[in-house]
Amino acid sequence: MKADLALTQRVKAPQEKVFDEIVNWPKQGEWMLGTKVWVTKNDGVGVGGEFAAFTGVGKLGFVDPMRITEWNRPHSVSVIHLGKVVKGTGAVQVKKISENESEFIWSESIYPPLGFFGYIGYKIIEPFF
């Protein structure tokens, strides 16, 4: 079963700055709860760049490797999840509202592990994203 998630947030910062902060993969742990991210290929920049994220607490969690499939700075970046636990795609868009305000849109379309039970688990934790 596929699970879709979308989050939209206004940010008081220019579009370029928001985009650059989002694709600073190692810094994602500062704003993404329980996540540590590191770059694994091509500095995590551009189509074909790769990075991985560990999501969990302590040693309890999973690694989610991703490859960039679309890179359109400062507008959007898309990824494919390559791991054994999470499969699917993700995308980030940054829309310019004004010179100093942007809209950040994060969406995921994933197939949680464990079929129906994974989908139910995902729906339980979805509000915390």
C-alpha positions, 0 to 999 in steps of 0.5 A: 500500500502506498502512503502519501505525505505532504507538508507546506510551510511558509518561510521568511527567507528568500527562495535561494536561501531556503533551497540551499538550506534544504539541500544541505543534507547533513543539516537536516537533522537540525529540523527533522526529528530523529534523523541524521543525514550524510552525503554518499555520492557527488557531494549530494548535489545534482541529478545522480547525487546521493545521500542517506538518512538514519531515522530512529533513536539510538541504534533503533532505526533504519537507514534510508539511502536516496538518489537525486532524480531531479535538480532544479535550483532554486525551485525543486529537487526530487529523490528516489528511496533506494533502501530495503525499508522505504521505497518510493519517491520524495520531492521538495519545492520552494516557491517564491512568494516575495523577495524575503518569503518562500513556500516550502513544500515537501511530499513523499509517496512511499511504500512502507514495509510490512504491507498493510501493517506498515501502512497503518504504522505509517498513518499513526506516526504521520502527524509527527512528521 
